[in-house]
Amino acid sequence: MGLPTVAMGALGLVMQPVQAAALLVVPSMVTNVWQFVAGPGKKTIAIRLASMMLCVCLGTAIGIHFLTSDSSRWPSVALGAVLAIYALLTLFLPKFVVPSRSEHTLSPIVGIVTGILTGATGVFVVPAVPYLSSLDLNKDELVQALGFSFTVSTIALALGLGIKSSFSSDALFVSFFAVIPALFGMFIGQYTRDRINPVAFRKWFLVAMLILGSYMVLKGLAGC
């Protein structure tokens, strides 16, 4: 989940969120599809999350109007708020478990909210990531579920940007080139994963997201 979350926040400091979202479409797609197809439970995950993903697409169609609006100030504020909220929830929210009997009710709700925030900010981690983490999934299934969710969200976002004429052929060309550093970063991450303390890394990653998101909110509200 690092690529869209970190890249949208970092790029959001130097360009409009809608431009950053268009730039990240192809590398997000490549890395998320890789994450989804790497495991054996693709069909089971797809069926289980079908209603959530349909609602993600619907929500993205609603939220895309905000991201592609003429204002660059409020999408930046919204993006910063989502990053900060994501960090706070992950740092301080106690782990909870969603019983299987509640999935049919909660999945569409989580999907529509995630979709709206995806369309409005270009980031698709809230509330999808905390929700998927609360399901009865083992480690490999969770990785695949996240990959599937992010893949669908990326497709929905790309379609929304295209319909709103915010995803041009030039943006697609640049986005293809962004795959190279994205894959390079994945290889570095895989190499270092077993050489760092995961608890400390998770903590400081989320603290960095909280600082970045808060800065974006304050900067946007100040009108800078």
C-alpha positions in Angstrom: 0.0 0.0 0.0 3.0 2.3 0.1 3.2 3.5 -3.5 -0.1 5.4 -3.9 -0.2 6.5 -0.3 3.4 7.9 -0.1 3.5 9.1 -3.7 0.2 11.0 -3.6 1.3 12.7 -0.4 4.8 13.6 -1.7 3.7 14.7 -5.1 0.8 16.6 -3.6 3.4 19.0 -2.2 4.6 20.0 -5.6 1.6 19.6 -7.9 -2.2 19.4 -7.9 -3.6 16.1 -6.5 -5.4 15.4 -9.9 -2.0 15.6 -11.7 -0.4 13.3 -9.1 -3.3 10.8 -9.4 -2.9 10.7 -13.2 0.8 10.2 -13.0 0.4 7.3 -10.6 -2.2 5.3 -12.6 0.1 2.9 -14.4 2.7 2.2 -11.7 -0.2 1.7 -9.2 -1.8 -0.7 -11.6 1.3 -2.7 -12.2 2.3 -3.0 -8.5 -1.2 -3.8 -7.3 -1.9 -6.4 -10.0 1.4 -8.0 -9.1 0.4 -8.1 -5.4 -3.0 -9.7 -6.3 -1.9 -12.4 -8.8 1.1 -13.5 -6.6 -1.1 -15.8 -4.4 -3.4 -18.8 -5.0 -6.7 -17.4 -3.8 -7.6 -15.0 -6.5 -11.1 -16.3 -7.3 -12.2 -16.6 -3.7 -11.0 -13.1 -2.8 -12.7 -11.6 -5.9 -16.0 -13.3 -5.1 -15.9 -12.4 -1.4 -15.1 -8.7 -2.1 -17.4 -8.3 -5.1 -20.0 -6.1 -3.5 -17.4 -3.9 -1.9 -15.6 -3.4 -5.2 -18.9 -2.5 -7.0 -19.5 0.2 -4.4 -15.9 1.4 -4.7 -16.6 2.1 -8.4 -19.9 3.8 -7.6 -18.3 6.0 -4.9 -15.3 6.9 -7.2 -17.8 8.2 -9.8 -19.3 10.4 -7.1 -16.0 11.7 -5.6 -14.1 12.3 -8.9 -16.0 15.6 -9.4 -14.2 17.0 -6.3 -10.7 15.9 -7.4 -11.1 17.3 -10.9 -12.7 20.6 -9.8 -11.1 23.9 -10.7 -10.0 24.4 -7.2 -6.6 22.9 -6.3 -6.8 24.0 -2.6 -9.6 21.8 -1.3 -8.5 18.5 -2.9 -5.1 19.1 -1.3 -6.7 19.7 2.1 -8.8 16.5 1.6 -5.7 14.5 0.6 -3.8 15.7 3.6 -6.7 14.9 5.9 -7.1 11.4 4.6 -3.3 10.7 5.1 -3.4 12.1 8.6 -6.6 10.2 9.5 -5.2 7.0 8.1 -2.0 7.4 10.2 -4.0 8.1 13.4 -6.4 5.2 12.9 -3.5 2.8 12.2 -1.4 4.1 15.1 -4.1 4.3 17.8 -7.2 2.3 16.8 -7.2 -1.0 18.6 -7.4 -4.0 16.3 -11.0 -5.2 15.8 -12.5 -8.2 14.1 -15.5 -8.1 11.8 -17.7 -11.2 12.2 -18.4 -13.0 8.9 -22.2 -12.4 9.4 -21.6 -8.7 9.2 -19.6 -8.7 6.0 -22.6 -8.5 3.7 -23.8 -5.4 5.4 -20.5 -3.6 6.0 -18.7 -4.4 2.7 -20.9 -2.2 0.5 -20.7 0.7 3.1 -16.9 0.5 3.3 -16.8 0.3 -0.5 -18.9 3.4 -1.1 -16.9 5.5 1.4 -13.6 4.3 0.1 -14.7 5.0 -3.5 -15.8 8.6 -2.6 -12.4 9.2 -0.9 -10.6 7.6 -3.8 -12.3 9.8 -6.3 -11.9 12.9 -4.1 -8.2 12.5 -3.1 -6.6 9.7 -5.3 -5.8 7.7 -2.1 -7.7 4.4 -1.5 -6.6 3.3 1.9 -9.4 4.6 4.1 -11.5 2.9 5.3 -10.6 -0.1 3.1 -7.3 -1.0 4.7 -8.5 -1.1 8.3 -11.6 -3.0 7.2 -9.8 -5.6 5.2 -7.3 -6.0 8.1 -10.3 -6.8 10.4 -11.6 -9.7 8.3 -10.7 -13.3 9.0 -7.9 -13.4 6.5 -4.5 -14.9 6.8 -1.4 -13.0 5.8 -1.3 -14.1 2.2 -5.1 -13.6 1.7 -4.8 -10.1 3.2 -2.0 -9.2 0.8 -4.2 -10.4 -2.1 -7.3 -8.7 -0.8 -5.4 -5.4 -0.6 -4.0 -5.9 -4.1 -7.5 -6.6 -5.5 -9.0 -3.6 -3.7 -6.3 -1.3 -4.9 -6.4 -2.7 -8.5 -10.1 -2.0 -8.8 -9.7 1.4 -7.2 -7.0 2.3 -9.6 -9.1 1.3 -12.6 -12.1 3.2 -11.3 -9.9 6.3 -10.7 -8.4 6.1 -14.2 -11.8 5.8 -15.8 -13.0 8.8 -13.8 -10.0 10.9 -14.7 -10.4 9.9 -18.3 -14.1 10.8 -18.4 -13.3 14.2 -16.8 -10.5 14.7 -19.4 -7.9 14.7 -16.7 -6.0 11.7 -17.9 -4.5 12.6 -21.3 -2.2 10.7 -23.6 0.7 12.8 -22.3 -0.1 11.9 -18.7 -0.4 8.2 -19.8 3.1 8.4 -21.4 4.7 9.9 -18.3 2.8 7.4 -16.1 4.3 4.5 -18.0 7.8 5.8 -17.3 7.0 6.1 -13.6 6.7 2.2 -13.6 10.5 2.0 -13.7 11.3 3.8 -10.4 8.2 2.1 -8.8 9.5 -1.4 -9.6 13.0 -0.4 -8.5 11.5 0.8 -5.2 9.7 -2.6 -4.8 13.0 -4.5 -5.3 14.7 -2.3 -2.7 11.8 -2.8 -0.3 11.9 -6.6 -0.7 15.6 -6.6 -0.1 15.4 -4.5 3.1 12.2 -6.0 4.5 14.0 -8.7 6.5 16.8 -6.4 7.6 14.7 -3.8 9.5 12.6 -3.8 12.6 9.0 -4.0 11.3 7.5 -2.5 14.4 9.8 0.5 14.4 9.4 0.9 10.6 5.6 0.9 10.8 5.6 3.4 13.6 7.8 5.9 11.9 6.2 5.5 8.5 2.8 6.4 10.1 4.3 9.3 12.0 5.7 10.6 8.7 2.3 10.2 7.1 0.7 12.1 10.0 3.2 15.0 9.7 2.9 15.1 5.9 -0.9 15.0 6.0 -1.2 17.6 8.7 1.2 19.9 6.8 -0.9 19.6 3.6 -4.1 20.5 5.6 -2.5 23.5 7.2 -1.0 24.7 4.0 -4.2 24.4 2.1 -6.2 26.1 4.8 -3.7 29.0 4.9 -4.3 29.4 1.1 -0.6 29.0 0.3 
